[in-house]
Amino acid sequence: MAAEKKWYANADEIAAFENSINPNWDKTARMSMWHNHLDLTKAEAVARLTKNYTADISDFDMIEGQAAMMADSIADGIVKQFPQMFTK
């Protein structure tokens, strides 16, 4: 599907942008994270639309965990970029 290709291309653009503003955010790793996020989001949407609510809930839980992992990686990159701002 053309729209889905654009969706994933947008994820790649986001990953490239993230890497451009913080080299501690590896572009390839960020692309993988974004693609995984989109895969999970698509699976949840399909589950919801097909009224498979058990899968919908499970997929949402996976999205939430994956989003938390992405947030942690963003925080780690910020700490690495500005270590002087984060002293123990």
Buried (B, 14 or more C-beta within 10 A) or exposed (E): EEEEEEBBEEBBEBBEEBBEEBEBBBBEEBBEBBBBBBBBBEBBEEBBEEEBEEBBEBBBEBBEEBEEEBEEBBEEBBEEBEEEEEEE
